[in-house]
Amino acid sequence: MPERISPELCIHIIHQAYHEVVTDPTNLNKYKSFTDGVYGEVSLQFVITMIQDERMRLVETDRFIDLGSGVGQVVLAMAALSPCALSVGVEKSPIPSAYARVSDLW
Ligand SMILES: C[S@@+](CC[C@H](N)C(=O)[O-])C[C@H]1O[C@@H](n2cnc3c(N)ncnc32)[C@H](O)[C@@H]1O
């Protein structure tokens, strides 16, 4: 089992990346109410609680897919903190998916 980053440091890094990339968070609120484009973010502390909950029983052969991944924070937390072999997101709205593009960081 490889050594993992602590949950606290992981949250700190993801929040730093968020503030670097999401230059104007009000853009994420540009969706039509009561549609499947409604945007919101699961708390990273909740993601950690899920990963650590023994009822989840995550193992190295599991794959995590966030259908409606927003800017990708949950995907990053699962990649860093869970034993899953794969962590990917699928996002259909152009604004959050543009913020999530890794290539824009390089
Ligand atoms: C409440 S947000 C959650 C974002 C992310 N999972 C998080 O917790 O930070 C839900 C997202 O799902 C996306 N979505 C809804 N239906 C979808 C679909 N069929 N395929 C891909 N993305 C979808 C929306 O555009 C929205 O950005």
The ligand as an SDF file (V2000), in Angstrom:
LIG
                    3D

 27 29  0  0  0  0  0  0  0  0999 V2000
  -24.3860   19.5220   -7.9190 C   0  0  0  0  0  0  0  0  0  0  0  0
  -23.0930   19.5980   -9.1790 S   0  0  0  0  0  0  0  0  0  0  0  0
  -21.8940   18.5190   -8.3980 C   0  0  0  0  0  0  0  0  0  0  0  0
  -20.4360   18.8120   -8.7410 C   0  0  0  0  0  0  0  0  0  0  0  0
  -19.4040   17.8900   -8.0940 C   0  0  0  0  0  0  0  0  0  0  0  0
  -19.8050   16.4950   -8.1000 N   0  0  0  0  0  0  0  0  0  0  0  0
  -19.0590   18.3350   -6.6950 C   0  0  0  0  0  0  0  0  0  0  0  0
  -19.6470   17.8120   -5.7420 O   0  0  0  0  0  0  0  0  0  0  0  0
  -18.2050   19.2230   -6.5300 O   0  0  0  0  0  0  0  0  0  0  0  0
  -23.8420   18.5630  -10.4060 C   0  0  0  0  0  0  0  0  0  0  0  0
  -23.2100   18.6660  -11.7770 C   0  0  0  0  0  0  0  0  0  0  0  0
  -23.7200   17.5900  -12.5710 O   0  0  0  0  0  0  0  0  0  0  0  0
  -23.7240   18.0190  -13.9180 C   0  0  0  0  0  0  0  0  0  0  0  0
  -24.5840   17.0800  -14.6570 N   0  0  0  0  0  0  0  0  0  0  0  0
  -25.9210   16.8880  -14.5280 C   0  0  0  0  0  0  0  0  0  0  0  0
  -26.3440   15.9100  -15.3500 N   0  0  0  0  0  0  0  0  0  0  0  0
  -25.2480   15.4590  -16.0220 C   0  0  0  0  0  0  0  0  0  0  0  0
  -25.0570   14.4640  -17.0170 C   0  0  0  0  0  0  0  0  0  0  0  0
  -26.0650   13.7110  -17.4690 N   0  0  0  0  0  0  0  0  0  0  0  0
  -23.8170   14.2610  -17.4870 N   0  0  0  0  0  0  0  0  0  0  0  0
  -22.7810   15.0010  -17.0290 C   0  0  0  0  0  0  0  0  0  0  0  0
  -22.8900   15.9730  -16.0910 N   0  0  0  0  0  0  0  0  0  0  0  0
  -24.1250   16.2070  -15.5790 C   0  0  0  0  0  0  0  0  0  0  0  0
  -24.2120   19.4380  -13.8440 C   0  0  0  0  0  0  0  0  0  0  0  0
  -23.8370   20.1810  -14.9730 O   0  0  0  0  0  0  0  0  0  0  0  0
  -23.5120   19.9430  -12.5510 C   0  0  0  0  0  0  0  0  0  0  0  0
  -22.3070   20.6170  -12.8270 O   0  0  0  0  0  0  0  0  0  0  0  0
  1  2  1  0
  2  3  1  0
  2 10  1  0
  3  4  1  0
  4  5  1  0
  5  6  1  0
  5  7  1  0
  7  8  2  0
  7  9  1  0
 10 11  1  0
 11 12  1  0
 11 26  1  0
 12 13  1  0
 13 14  1  0
 13 24  1  0
 14 15  1  0
 14 23  1  0
 15 16  2  0
 16 17  1  0
 17 18  1  0
 17 23  2  0
 18 19  1  0
 18 20  2  0
 20 21  1  0
 21 22  2  0
 22 23  1  0
 24 25  1  0
 24 26  1  0
 26 27  1  0
M  CHG  2   2   1   9  -1
M  END
$$$$
